[in-house]
Amino acid sequence: MIRIAIIGYGYWGPNLVRNFYNTPNCSVALVVDSRQDRLDLVTKNFPATRTSTDINDALTGSDIDAVVIATPTATHYQLAKTALANGKHVLVEKPMAKSVQEAEDMIATAEKANKLLMVDHTFLYTGAVKKMKELIDNGDVGDINYFDSTRINLGLFQPDINVLWDLAPHDISILFYLIPARPVSVSATGISHTPNGLENVAYLTVNYDSAHIAHFSCSWSSPVKIRKILIGGTKKMIMFDDVEPSEKVKVYDTGYSVKSDEDKRRLLIDYRVGDIYIPKLDQKEALSGMAADFIGSITKGGTPVSNYKIGLEVVKVLEAAQESISNKGKEVMIKY
């Protein structure tokens, strides 16, 4: 039985507590938050779970085996490093850290302590993303030409990170999960309409050394909520619409072929428009799968789906994107 402590009972914390509470081989032993009114809700809903306002009860307590960190991004590094150094397995919310240096130090600490470090990129456990992974790995889509993501809505404005650091990790993690190839550079632009100077609208392009490109549009300032990914392959195309209540994934047997005419300057395009296939998806709650993967990776070993390697790659892209925004969209190489 893995005894876990969950730090942070704000927006995401209640979902984490509920799912870990229902995960086999796991006990939610402690919930920590600085606000007593939030802890009162824990006691009301989960009376057997101990609560505390002292964060050290989670980080150093001898009765805790693993720590789940659901706090602001700027706190992830110190909390995770302290927990790992005290022999705890750690699950940290996305993004993993606020810099590549912090993320790499967290990984080194986990490896030295021989403890699991995992990042909660929940979308990797959705039925939609698992189905897209299956279609791509089976070769049904062909070679990938582009990955186009739009994640926009009205709010929630974050006080400590910009819109890319808040929204883009979801779809960047999906990109790395579906297409393991490493990008070579990024270009990003963004603008702030608030006094704190944090960009609330941003656009990110991820470049590869092959015929593949990825693009991300993120905004807290849109009058409509859009959560959509388009993936174009040489054989078929996929649309993932997370706002759609049931038919979230559609596979289009649509494409084109290109031929050069005799003077080799004009292109002859043959278009193909075929059927639309709507696959059946696993309806299991994604966060439940994530919690089970964390506990299972501790008890049975192995590498979780949302592992720290993906977490680090996401932070590398975000850090490079921030540098690009600061330099008015200048291309920034990603360091490996």
C-alpha positions in Angstrom: 0.0 0.0 0.0 1.6 3.3 -1.2 0.8 6.1 1.3 0.7 9.4 -0.6 0.5 13.0 0.4 -1.1 15.6 -1.9 0.2 19.1 -1.6 -2.3 21.7 -2.9 -6.1 21.5 -2.7 -7.0 24.3 -5.1 -8.3 23.9 -8.7 -6.8 20.5 -9.5 -6.2 19.1 -6.0 -9.8 17.8 -5.5 -9.6 15.8 -8.8 -6.3 14.3 -7.7 -7.6 13.3 -4.2 -10.7 11.7 -5.7 -8.8 9.6 -8.2 -6.0 8.5 -5.9 -8.6 7.7 -3.3 -10.1 5.2 -5.8 -6.8 3.8 -7.0 -5.9 0.2 -5.8 -2.7 -0.2 -3.7 -2.9 3.4 -2.7 -3.9 5.3 0.4 -4.4 9.1 0.5 -2.8 9.6 3.9 -2.4 13.3 3.9 -3.5 16.5 2.1 -1.6 19.7 2.7 -2.8 23.3 2.0 -2.1 26.7 3.5 -5.8 27.5 3.6 -7.8 25.9 6.4 -11.1 26.4 4.6 -9.8 24.1 1.8 -8.7 21.5 4.3 -12.1 21.6 5.9 -13.5 20.5 2.5 -11.1 17.5 2.5 -12.3 16.5 6.0 -15.9 16.8 4.9 -15.5 14.7 1.8 -12.7 12.3 2.9 -13.0 12.1 6.7 -10.3 9.3 7.0 -7.7 11.5 5.4 -5.4 13.6 7.6 -4.9 17.2 6.8 -2.2 19.7 7.6 -1.0 23.3 6.9 2.6 22.2 7.5 4.2 21.3 4.2 7.0 19.4 6.0 4.5 16.8 7.1 4.4 15.7 3.5 8.0 16.3 2.5 9.7 14.6 5.4 7.0 12.5 7.2 8.1 8.9 7.8 4.5 7.7 7.2 4.5 9.1 3.6 5.9 7.1 0.6 5.0 9.4 -2.3 4.2 13.1 -2.7 1.9 14.6 -5.3 2.6 18.3 -6.0 -0.3 20.4 -7.2 1.1 23.9 -6.5 2.2 26.9 -8.6 4.9 26.2 -11.1 7.5 28.3 -9.4 7.3 26.0 -6.3 7.7 22.7 -8.1 11.5 22.5 -8.1 12.1 23.1 -4.4 9.2 20.9 -3.3 10.1 18.0 -5.6 13.8 18.1 -4.8 13.1 18.1 -1.0 10.7 15.3 -1.3 13.0 13.2 -3.4 16.0 13.8 -1.2 13.8 12.6 1.7 13.1 9.3 0.0 9.7 10.1 -1.5 8.4 9.2 -5.0 7.2 12.4 -6.7 4.4 13.2 -9.1 4.5 16.9 -10.1 1.9 18.8 -12.1 2.7 20.3 -15.5 4.8 22.1 -16.4 7.5 20.1 -14.6 9.6 23.2 -13.6 10.1 26.8 -14.7 13.5 26.1 -16.3 15.5 23.4 -18.0 18.1 23.7 -15.3 15.6 23.0 -12.6 14.0 20.1 -14.4 17.4 18.4 -15.0 18.4 18.9 -11.3 15.1 17.3 -10.3 15.9 14.3 -12.5 19.4 14.0 -11.2 18.0 14.1 -7.6 15.5 11.4 -8.4 18.1 9.1 -10.0 20.4 9.6 -7.1 17.6 8.7 -4.6 16.4 5.8 -6.8 12.9 7.2 -6.7 10.2 7.7 -9.3 9.8 11.2 -10.7 6.7 11.6 -12.9 4.9 14.6 -14.5 1.1 14.7 -14.7 0.4 15.3 -18.4 -3.1 13.9 -18.0 -4.0 14.1 -21.7 -1.7 11.2 -22.5 -4.1 8.9 -20.7 -7.3 10.0 -22.6 -9.0 7.6 -24.9 -8.6 10.1 -27.8 -4.8 10.4 -27.5 -4.3 6.7 -27.0 -6.3 6.1 -30.2 -4.3 8.6 -32.2 -1.1 7.0 -30.9 -2.4 3.6 -32.2 -3.4 5.0 -35.6 0.0 6.7 -36.1 2.1 3.7 -34.8 0.2 1.3 -37.0 1.0 3.4 -40.1 -2.6 4.3 -40.9 -1.8 8.0 -41.1 1.5 7.6 -42.9 4.4 10.0 -42.4 3.4 13.0 -40.3 3.6 16.4 -42.2 2.1 18.7 -39.6 0.7 19.0 -36.1 -1.5 22.0 -35.5 -3.0 22.9 -32.1 -5.4 25.5 -31.0 -6.1 25.9 -27.3 -8.0 29.1 -26.5 -10.7 30.3 -24.1 -11.7 33.3 -21.9 -9.4 33.0 -18.8 -8.2 31.7 -16.5 -5.4 34.4 -16.3 -2.5 33.0 -14.3 -0.6 35.2 -11.9 2.8 33.6 -12.3 3.2 32.1 -15.8 2.1 33.2 -19.3 -0.4 31.5 -21.5 2.2 29.3 -23.2 3.4 27.9 -19.9 -0.2 27.4 -18.8 -1.9 25.9 -21.9 0.7 24.7 -24.3 2.1 21.9 -22.1 -1.0 19.8 -22.7 -0.5 19.7 -26.5 3.3 19.8 -26.5 3.2 16.6 -24.4 0.8 15.1 -26.8 3.2 16.0 -29.7 6.1 14.3 -28.0 4.0 11.3 -27.1 2.7 10.8 -30.6 5.8 11.9 -32.5 9.0 11.1 -30.6 11.3 12.9 -33.1 13.1 15.8 -31.4 12.6 19.3 -32.8 15.6 21.5 -33.6 14.3 25.0 -33.0 11.3 27.1 -32.1 9.9 30.6 -32.9 7.3 32.3 -30.8 5.5 35.6 -30.5 3.1 36.8 -27.9 1.6 39.9 -26.3 0.4 40.9 -22.9 -2.7 43.0 -22.3 -2.3 43.0 -18.5 -0.1 45.1 -16.1 2.0 42.1 -15.0 3.5 41.7 -18.5 2.6 38.0 -18.9 1.6 37.1 -22.4 -2.1 36.2 -22.6 -2.0 35.5 -26.4 0.9 33.6 -27.9 1.8 31.6 -31.0 4.5 28.9 -31.1 6.1 27.1 -34.1 8.3 24.1 -33.5 10.7 23.2 -36.3 12.3 19.8 -37.2 15.1 18.8 -39.5 12.6 16.8 -41.6 9.4 17.6 -43.5 7.4 18.0 -40.3 6.3 21.1 -38.5 4.2 21.8 -35.4 2.3 25.0 -34.5 0.4 26.0 -31.3 -2.1 28.9 -30.8 -2.8 29.7 -27.2 -5.0 32.5 -25.7 -6.8 33.4 -22.5 -8.6 36.2 -24.4 -10.9 34.3 -26.8 -14.7 34.6 -26.7 -15.0 30.9 -27.5 -13.4 27.8 -26.1 -11.5 25.7 -28.7 -9.5 22.6 -27.9 -8.5 21.2 -31.3 -5.6 19.4 -32.8 -5.1 18.6 -36.5 -2.6 16.1 -37.6 -1.8 15.7 -41.3 -0.2 12.6 -42.7 0.8 11.3 -46.1 -2.1 8.8 -46.0 -4.8 10.3 -43.7 -5.5 13.2 -41.5 -6.8 13.3 -37.9 -8.9 15.9 -36.1 -9.1 15.8 -32.3 -11.7 18.1 -30.9 -11.7 17.8 -27.1 -14.8 20.1 -26.8 -16.8 17.6 -28.8 -18.8 15.6 -26.2 -18.7 12.2 -27.9 -17.0 12.1 -31.4 -13.7 13.6 -30.3 -11.5 11.9 -32.9 -12.3 11.9 -36.6 -10.0 10.3 -39.2 -10.2 11.7 -42.7 -9.2 9.6 -45.7 -8.3 12.8 -47.4 -5.0 14.0 -48.9 -3.1 15.0 -52.0 -0.3 14.0 -54.3 2.1 16.3 -56.1 3.7 15.9 -59.5 5.9 18.2 -61.5 5.1 19.0 -65.1 7.6 19.0 -67.9 9.1 22.4 -67.1 9.4 21.4 -63.4 8.2 24.8 -62.3 4.5 24.2 -62.1 3.0 21.6 -59.8 0.2 19.3 -60.6 -1.9 18.5 -57.5 -4.2 15.5 -57.3 -6.6 15.8 -54.4 -8.3 12.8 -52.7 -11.4 13.1 -50.7 -12.6 9.9 -49.0 -14.6 8.7 -46.1 -14.6 10.0 -42.5 -14.0 7.4 -39.8 -15.0 8.0 -36.2 -13.3 5.4 -34.0 -14.7 4.2 -30.7 -12.7 5.6 -27.7 -11.9 4.3 -24.3 -14.2 6.3 -21.9 -12.2 5.8 -18.7 -11.3 9.0 -16.9 -7.8 10.0 -17.9 -6.8 11.1 -14.4 -7.7 7.7 -13.1 -5.3 6.1 -15.6 -2.6 8.6 -14.7 -3.0 7.8 -10.9 -2.9 4.1 -11.6 0.2 4.5 -13.8 2.0 6.4 -11.0 1.2 3.8 -8.3 1.9 0.9 -10.7 5.2 2.3 -11.7 6.2 2.4 -8.0 5.0 -1.0 -7.0 5.9 -2.9 -10.2 8.7 -0.8 -11.7 8.8 0.3 -15.3 8.5 3.6 -17.0 5.2 5.5 -16.8 3.6 6.9 -19.9 4.0 10.5 -18.7 7.6 10.1 -17.7 10.1 12.8 -16.8 11.7 12.6 -20.2 8.5 14.0 -21.8 8.3 16.5 -18.9 11.8 17.7 -19.7 11.2 18.0 -23.4 8.2 20.1 -22.8 10.1 22.5 -20.6 12.9 22.7 -23.2 10.4 23.9 -25.8 8.7 26.3 -23.4 12.0 27.9 -22.3 13.2 28.3 -25.8 9.8 29.8 -26.7 10.1 32.3 -23.9 13.5 33.4 -25.2 12.1 33.7 -28.7 9.2 35.9 -27.4 11.7 38.1 -25.6 13.6 38.5 -28.9 10.5 39.4 -31.0 10.1 35.9 -32.6 13.7 35.1 -33.3 14.4 31.5 -34.0 15.9 29.8 -31.0 17.8 26.5 -31.2 16.9 23.8 -28.7 19.9 22.5 -26.7 20.3 18.8 -26.1 
